[in-house]
Amino acid sequence: MPVPIEASSDSGMSVACAISEAALVGHFGALADNPTSLIDAFRRYRPAIETAASRKYDATAKSKTVILDAADFSGATSGAS
């Protein structure tokens, strides 16, 4: 189940965003099926997640909804330590 993100575009328009559990587990080191760990990973790595959401928003013809999954972080350096 994706974790919802509230974000705004550069123009100030509200954009609905979410990140998959697989992305939080695989890229940011969250524990699967552990809501506290998933939210903690989101909070810790929120700037990187928002950057990825912005990049995907710009690449998808400014869709009103952006869903991030593990593939959106492939090739990037993992934020998890």
Phi, psi and omega per residue, in radians:
M1 nan 2.192 -3.134
P2 -1.167 2.576 3.062
V3 -1.581 2.139 -3.122
P4 -1.232 2.564 3.113
I5 -2.236 2.346 3.024
E6 -1.699 2.163 -3.103
A7 -2.478 2.806 3.075
S8 -2.173 2.558 3.083
S9 -1.401 3.009 3.092
D10 -1.015 -0.515 -3.136
S11 -1.440 -0.046 -3.134
G12 1.588 -0.045 3.114
M13 -1.237 2.392 3.109
S14 -1.283 2.362 -3.134
V15 -2.175 2.215 3.086
A16 -1.381 2.180 -3.122
C17 -2.291 2.729 3.044
A18 -2.655 2.711 3.069
I19 -2.192 2.408 -3.098
S20 -1.290 2.685 3.050
E21 -1.040 -0.677 -3.138
A22 -1.035 -0.673 3.109
A23 -1.192 -0.743 3.141
L24 -1.147 -0.654 3.135
V25 -1.312 -0.912 -3.034
G26 -1.243 -0.584 -3.060
H27 -1.858 -0.576 -3.017
F28 -1.939 0.081 2.992
G29 1.362 0.271 3.090
A30 -1.216 2.761 3.068
L31 -1.556 2.280 3.140
A32 -1.083 2.557 3.092
D33 1.009 0.480 3.136
N34 -2.250 1.628 -3.055
P35 -0.939 -0.681 3.141
T36 -1.113 -0.771 3.126
S37 -1.130 -0.708 3.134
L38 -1.099 -0.797 -3.141
I39 -1.178 -0.703 3.105
D40 -1.060 -0.761 3.119
A41 -1.104 -0.743 3.104
F42 -1.035 -0.847 -3.114
R43 -1.099 -0.743 -3.108
R44 -1.135 -0.689 -3.037
Y45 -1.900 0.351 -3.094
R46 -0.928 -0.763 3.127
P47 -1.006 -0.750 3.135
A48 -1.174 -0.661 3.127
I49 -1.160 -0.761 3.126
E50 -1.151 -0.607 3.082
T51 -1.107 -0.769 3.112
A52 -1.128 -0.691 3.112
A53 -1.113 -0.722 3.120
S54 -1.123 -0.737 3.130
R55 -1.094 -0.759 -3.138
K56 -1.206 -0.678 3.097
Y57 -1.012 -0.829 3.141
D58 -1.121 -0.570 -3.087
A59 -1.467 -0.215 -3.068
T60 -1.959 0.709 3.066
A61 0.960 0.641 3.045
K62 0.977 0.845 3.083
S63 -1.062 2.628 3.118
K64 -1.384 -0.139 3.121
T65 -2.320 2.298 3.106
V66 -2.184 2.168 3.080
I67 -2.002 2.065 3.112
L68 -1.633 2.395 3.041
D69 -2.279 -3.140 -3.057
A70 -0.986 -0.606 -3.129
A71 -1.096 -0.446 3.122
D72 -1.242 -0.180 -3.141
F73 -2.030 0.064 3.133
S74 -1.166 2.426 -3.134
G75 1.489 -0.240 3.107
A76 -1.543 2.694 3.081
T77 -1.239 2.314 -3.122
S78 -1.119 2.427 3.084
G79 -1.416 -0.258 -3.096
A80 -1.339 2.551 3.091
S81 -1.857 nan nan
